């Protein structure tokens, strides 16, 4: 049975010890990626993704620096990871264990209506995944860690995923996160196309191209998908033709698509040409979030769904409409912190979609991890 535990934020237990996609810690006492790149073999300006080995190297260095700030004479000897996806978070966990030379355990949660279950998946002699369909199993996972000789204490780095783990628990409350992103894409494309915007056509394109079948084309990158929907909405291309070229092999990558648009970009209106030029320049510069207006809208649509309902709102409505804090993660993290563990947060959400620009910060807007919302859990 779930309960509303009132308003709280991720920063209650993480503080500013968190990095978003650009690997610039919100805690300014820790160095940004630009100061760590050479140490992990990255060329200047390149931002690794969550499953890359260099990403793990950056995280390990940040964890070690954070531990030395809090407890200079205490070494990190083990890793505990809390996430929601076996592939993405499991890979990140494995890489961080290897980069740090640490044994570790990872809790991977994804709630469903089936009977409660746990699966232990060994991934190396020194690292296991603990897969559960109940977020409430985190308390059992804590006991499992101790039983495996890996107690969560001052020698432990606890890494907590933000999206669909600390916020918007997968299987329970992930819908509002996805809704915020789709709304941001729609708002951005509609504003740029004006009266030419066709909502049913936009939704059809977005929903079909967002399927795994087309991830090799979109790179599962929402910026790319938003741009493709913009081009389709402008009339420069149409969905059936694009899908036909993809399935025939004539079109294989997003870069091929945007290069072809560049050759015809004079056909755009001046406003669309300016937006295209900015996105194209960002893509050529290997910026993983090239569609900046979309991501700025995503920040607004996301925070608008946090703490937006009254305290007495029915739990079903909270979970359907509001991005809520996962109470089980919050409670366990607070206990771990009390034991002296180092807590650190990861988010693959772009910084532009997570941190308010200066003009919004001046109005009181907060980064996602500092935004109050209702904590819901069992």
C-alpha positions as CSV (number, residue, x, y, z in Angstrom):
1,X,0.0,0.0,0.0
2,X,1.4,3.4,-1.0
3,X,1.4,6.5,1.1
4,X,2.1,10.2,0.4
5,X,5.0,11.3,2.6
6,X,4.8,15.0,1.8
7,X,7.1,17.3,-0.1
8,X,10.8,16.6,-0.4
9,X,13.6,16.8,-2.9
10,X,16.4,14.6,-4.1
11,X,18.8,17.1,-2.6
12,X,17.6,16.2,0.8
13,X,19.9,13.2,0.7
14,X,22.3,14.0,-2.2
15,X,22.8,17.7,-1.6
16,X,24.5,18.9,-4.9
17,X,26.5,15.7,-5.3
18,X,25.0,15.0,-8.7
19,X,26.1,15.2,-12.4
20,X,23.8,15.5,-15.3
21,X,24.7,14.6,-18.9
22,X,27.6,17.1,-19.3
23,X,29.4,15.7,-16.2
24,X,29.6,19.1,-14.5
25,X,28.9,18.5,-10.8
26,X,26.2,20.6,-9.3
27,X,28.6,20.8,-6.3
28,X,31.0,23.5,-7.5
29,X,33.7,22.2,-5.1
30,X,34.1,19.2,-7.4
31,X,35.9,19.6,-10.8
32,X,33.9,19.6,-14.1
33,X,34.7,17.2,-16.9
34,X,37.0,19.7,-18.6
35,X,39.4,19.3,-15.7
36,X,39.2,15.5,-15.6
37,X,39.2,14.6,-19.3
38,X,43.0,14.1,-19.7
39,X,43.0,11.8,-16.6
40,X,40.6,9.4,-18.2
41,X,42.0,9.6,-21.8
42,X,39.3,11.8,-23.3
43,X,40.0,14.4,-25.9
44,X,39.0,18.0,-25.0
45,X,35.3,18.7,-25.6
46,X,34.2,15.1,-25.8
47,X,31.4,14.1,-23.4
48,X,31.2,10.3,-22.8
49,X,27.8,8.7,-22.4
50,X,26.7,6.7,-19.4
51,X,27.8,3.3,-20.7
52,X,31.2,4.4,-21.8
53,X,34.3,3.3,-20.0
54,X,35.6,6.9,-19.8
55,X,32.3,7.9,-18.1
56,X,33.0,5.4,-15.4
57,X,36.6,6.8,-15.0
58,X,35.2,10.3,-14.5
59,X,32.7,9.1,-11.9
60,X,35.3,7.2,-10.0
61,X,37.5,10.3,-9.8
62,X,34.6,12.4,-8.6
63,X,33.7,9.8,-6.0
64,X,37.2,9.7,-4.7
65,X,37.5,13.5,-4.5
66,X,34.1,13.7,-2.7
67,X,35.1,11.1,-0.2
68,X,38.4,12.9,0.5
69,X,36.5,16.1,1.2
70,X,34.2,14.5,3.7
71,X,36.5,11.9,5.3
72,X,40.2,12.5,4.2
73,X,41.4,9.3,5.9
74,X,38.6,7.0,4.7
75,X,39.1,5.0,1.5
76,X,36.3,3.8,-0.7
77,X,36.4,0.0,-0.9
78,X,33.0,-1.0,-2.5
79,X,30.3,0.3,-4.7
80,X,26.5,0.1,-4.3
81,X,24.4,1.2,-7.3
82,X,20.6,1.9,-7.4
83,X,19.0,2.1,-10.8
84,X,16.1,1.0,-13.0
85,X,17.4,-0.6,-16.2
86,X,19.3,-3.8,-16.4
87,X,21.2,-2.9,-19.6
88,X,22.0,0.8,-19.1
89,X,22.4,1.0,-15.4
90,X,23.9,-2.5,-15.2
91,X,26.6,-1.5,-17.7
92,X,27.4,1.8,-15.9
93,X,27.6,-0.1,-12.6
94,X,30.0,-2.7,-14.1
95,X,32.2,-0.1,-15.6
96,X,32.4,1.9,-12.4
97,X,33.4,-1.2,-10.5
98,X,36.1,-2.0,-13.0
99,X,37.4,1.6,-13.1
100,X,37.5,1.8,-9.3
101,X,38.8,-1.7,-8.7
102,X,35.9,-2.2,-6.4
103,X,33.5,-5.1,-5.7
104,X,29.9,-4.1,-5.8
105,X,26.2,-4.8,-5.8
106,X,23.5,-3.0,-7.8
107,X,19.8,-2.9,-7.1
108,X,17.7,-2.6,-10.3
109,X,14.1,-1.9,-9.7
110,X,11.1,-1.9,-12.0
111,X,7.7,-2.4,-10.4
112,X,4.9,-4.5,-11.9
113,X,1.7,-6.2,-10.8
114,X,3.3,-9.7,-10.7
115,X,4.0,-11.4,-7.4
116,X,7.1,-9.9,-5.7
117,X,10.3,-11.5,-6.9
118,X,14.1,-11.1,-6.8
119,X,16.7,-12.3,-9.3
120,X,20.4,-12.4,-8.5
121,X,22.4,-12.0,-11.7
122,X,26.2,-12.4,-11.4
123,X,28.1,-10.2,-13.9
124,X,31.6,-10.8,-12.6
125,X,33.3,-12.6,-9.7
126,X,33.1,-9.3,-7.7
127,X,29.8,-7.8,-8.9
128,X,26.1,-8.9,-8.8
129,X,22.8,-7.4,-10.0
130,X,19.9,-7.6,-7.6
131,X,16.8,-7.4,-9.8
132,X,13.4,-6.7,-8.2
133,X,9.9,-5.8,-9.2
134,X,9.3,-4.0,-6.0
135,X,11.0,-0.7,-5.0
136,X,10.2,-1.7,-1.4
137,X,12.8,-4.5,-1.8
138,X,15.5,-2.0,-1.2
139,X,15.4,-2.8,2.5
140,X,16.0,-6.5,1.7
141,X,18.8,-5.5,-0.7
142,X,20.5,-3.6,2.1
143,X,20.5,-6.8,4.2
144,X,21.7,-8.7,1.2
145,X,24.7,-6.4,0.9
146,X,25.7,-7.1,4.5
147,X,25.2,-10.8,4.0
148,X,27.6,-10.7,1.0
149,X,30.3,-9.0,3.0
150,X,29.7,-5.7,1.4
151,X,28.0,-3.6,4.1
152,X,27.0,-0.1,3.3
153,X,29.2,2.1,5.5
154,X,31.8,4.9,5.3
155,X,33.9,2.7,2.9
156,X,31.0,2.5,0.5
157,X,30.2,4.7,-2.5
158,X,26.4,4.7,-3.2
159,X,25.5,5.8,-6.7
160,X,21.9,6.6,-7.3
161,X,20.3,7.1,-10.7
162,X,17.9,10.1,-10.8
163,X,15.5,9.5,-13.7
164,X,12.9,6.8,-13.1
165,X,14.7,5.7,-9.9
166,X,15.0,8.6,-7.4
167,X,12.3,10.4,-9.3
168,X,9.4,8.8,-11.3
169,X,10.0,5.2,-10.2
170,X,10.0,2.9,-13.2
171,X,6.8,0.7,-13.3
172,X,5.0,3.1,-10.9
173,X,5.4,6.7,-11.8
174,X,7.6,6.9,-15.0
175,X,4.7,8.1,-17.2
176,X,4.8,11.8,-16.1
177,X,8.5,12.0,-17.1
178,X,7.8,10.7,-20.6
179,X,4.7,13.0,-20.8
180,X,6.8,16.0,-20.0
181,X,9.3,15.2,-22.7
182,X,6.6,14.6,-25.4
183,X,4.9,17.8,-24.4
184,X,8.2,19.7,-24.7
185,X,8.8,18.2,-28.2
186,X,5.3,19.1,-29.3
187,X,5.5,22.7,-27.9
188,X,8.8,23.3,-29.6
189,X,7.8,22.0,-33.0
190,X,4.4,23.7,-32.8
191,X,5.9,27.1,-31.9
192,X,8.4,26.8,-34.8
193,X,5.8,25.7,-37.4
194,X,3.0,28.0,-36.4
195,X,-0.2,27.5,-38.4
196,X,1.5,24.7,-40.4
197,X,1.7,22.5,-37.3
198,X,-0.4,19.4,-37.7
199,X,-0.8,17.7,-34.3
200,X,-2.1,14.3,-35.5
201,X,0.7,14.0,-38.0
202,X,3.3,15.1,-35.4
203,X,2.1,12.5,-32.9
204,X,2.1,9.8,-35.6
205,X,5.7,10.6,-36.6
206,X,6.9,10.9,-33.0
207,X,5.3,7.7,-31.8
208,X,6.5,5.6,-34.8
209,X,10.0,6.8,-35.0
210,X,10.4,6.5,-31.2
211,X,10.1,2.7,-31.5
212,X,13.2,0.5,-31.0
213,X,13.1,-0.5,-34.7
214,X,14.3,3.0,-35.6
215,X,16.8,3.6,-32.8
216,X,19.8,3.0,-35.1
217,X,18.5,6.0,-37.1
218,X,17.5,8.3,-34.2
219,X,20.3,6.9,-31.9
220,X,17.6,6.9,-29.3
221,X,18.3,10.6,-29.0
222,X,15.3,12.8,-28.3
223,X,17.0,15.9,-29.8
224,X,17.4,14.0,-33.1
225,X,13.8,12.8,-32.9
226,X,12.5,16.3,-32.2
227,X,14.4,17.7,-35.2
228,X,13.2,14.9,-37.5
229,X,9.6,15.7,-36.5
230,X,10.2,19.4,-37.2
231,X,11.5,18.6,-40.7
232,X,8.6,16.3,-41.4
233,X,6.1,18.9,-40.1
234,X,7.7,21.6,-42.4
235,X,6.8,19.5,-45.4
236,X,10.4,19.1,-46.6
237,X,10.1,15.3,-46.1
238,X,7.2,12.9,-45.2
239,X,7.0,10.0,-42.8
240,X,6.2,7.2,-45.3
241,X,9.1,8.2,-47.5
242,X,11.5,8.3,-44.6
243,X,10.4,4.9,-43.3
244,X,10.7,3.4,-46.8
245,X,14.3,4.7,-47.1
246,X,15.1,3.4,-43.7
247,X,13.8,-0.1,-44.4
248,X,15.4,-0.2,-47.8
249,X,18.8,0.8,-46.4
250,X,19.0,4.0,-48.4
251,X,18.9,6.0,-45.1
252,X,21.0,4.7,-42.3
253,X,21.8,7.5,-39.9
254,X,20.7,10.8,-38.5
255,X,23.8,12.5,-39.7
256,X,22.9,11.4,-43.3
257,X,19.4,12.8,-42.8
258,X,20.5,16.2,-41.5
259,X,23.2,16.5,-44.1
260,X,20.5,16.0,-46.8
261,X,18.4,18.7,-45.1
262,X,21.3,21.1,-45.1
263,X,21.6,20.8,-48.8
264,X,17.9,21.9,-49.2
265,X,17.8,24.3,-46.2
266,X,17.2,27.3,-48.4
267,X,13.7,26.1,-48.8
268,X,13.0,26.8,-45.1
269,X,11.5,30.0,-43.8
270,X,14.1,32.3,-42.3
271,X,13.1,31.3,-38.7
272,X,13.3,27.6,-39.5
273,X,16.6,28.1,-41.4
274,X,18.1,29.7,-38.3
275,X,17.0,26.9,-36.0
276,X,18.3,24.3,-38.5
277,X,21.6,26.1,-38.7
278,X,22.1,26.1,-35.0
279,X,21.2,22.4,-34.7
280,X,23.4,21.5,-37.6
281,X,26.3,23.3,-36.2
282,X,25.8,21.5,-32.8
283,X,25.6,18.1,-34.5
284,X,28.8,18.8,-36.4
285,X,30.4,19.8,-33.1
286,X,29.3,16.4,-31.6
287,X,27.0,18.0,-29.1
288,X,24.7,15.2,-27.8
289,X,21.9,17.7,-27.1
290,X,21.9,19.9,-30.3
291,X,18.2,21.0,-30.1
292,X,18.6,23.6,-27.3
293,X,15.1,25.2,-27.5
294,X,13.5,21.7,-27.1
295,X,15.6,20.9,-24.0
296,X,14.8,24.3,-22.4
297,X,11.1,23.5,-22.9
298,X,11.7,20.1,-21.4
299,X,13.0,21.7,-18.2
300,X,9.8,23.7,-17.9
301,X,7.4,20.9,-18.7
302,X,9.3,18.7,-16.2
303,X,9.3,21.1,-13.2
304,X,5.7,21.9,-14.0
305,X,4.9,18.3,-13.1
306,X,6.7,18.3,-9.8
307,X,4.8,19.2,-6.6
308,X,2.0,20.4,-8.8
309,X,-0.9,18.7,-7.0
310,X,-2.4,19.4,-3.6
311,X,-1.2,17.4,-0.6
312,X,-4.6,15.6,-0.4
313,X,-4.7,14.5,-4.0
314,X,-5.6,10.8,-4.5
315,X,-2.5,8.6,-4.8
316,X,-3.6,7.3,-8.2
317,X,-3.7,10.9,-9.5
318,X,-0.3,11.7,-8.0
319,X,1.3,8.8,-9.7
320,X,-0.4,9.5,-13.0
321,X,0.1,13.2,-13.2
322,X,3.0,14.3,-10.9
323,X,6.7,13.3,-11.1
324,X,7.0,12.0,-7.5
325,X,10.0,11.2,-5.3
326,X,10.5,7.5,-4.8
327,X,10.1,7.2,-1.0
328,X,11.8,3.8,-0.7
329,X,14.9,5.2,-2.4
330,X,14.8,8.3,-0.3
331,X,14.4,6.4,3.0
332,X,17.2,3.9,2.3
333,X,19.5,6.7,1.1
334,X,19.0,8.7,4.2
335,X,19.8,5.6,6.3
336,X,22.9,4.9,4.3
337,X,24.0,8.5,4.6
338,X,23.6,8.2,8.4
339,X,25.9,5.2,8.4
340,X,28.6,7.4,6.7
341,X,28.3,6.2,3.1
342,X,29.1,8.6,0.3
343,X,26.0,9.3,-1.8
344,X,26.3,10.5,-5.4
345,X,23.7,11.0,-8.1
346,X,23.8,10.4,-11.8
347,X,21.4,11.6,-14.5
348,X,21.6,11.1,-18.2
349,X,19.1,14.0,-18.7
350,X,20.8,16.9,-20.5
351,X,21.9,19.8,-18.3
352,X,19.6,22.2,-20.4
353,X,16.6,20.0,-19.4
354,X,17.7,19.9,-15.7
355,X,19.1,23.2,-14.6
356,X,17.2,26.5,-15.1
357,X,18.9,29.3,-17.1
358,X,19.9,32.4,-15.2
359,X,16.6,34.3,-16.0
360,X,14.5,31.5,-14.5
361,X,16.8,30.9,-11.6
362,X,16.3,34.6,-10.7
363,X,12.6,33.9,-10.6
364,X,13.2,31.1,-8.0
365,X,13.3,28.0,-10.3
366,X,15.6,25.2,-9.0
367,X,17.5,22.4,-10.7
368,X,15.5,19.2,-10.9
369,X,17.3,17.6,-7.9
370,X,16.4,20.6,-5.7
371,X,12.7,21.0,-6.8
372,X,10.2,19.9,-4.2
373,X,7.6,17.3,-5.1
374,X,5.6,14.7,-3.2
375,X,7.3,11.6,-2.0
376,X,5.3,8.5,-2.6
377,X,6.0,4.9,-1.6
378,X,5.3,2.0,0.6
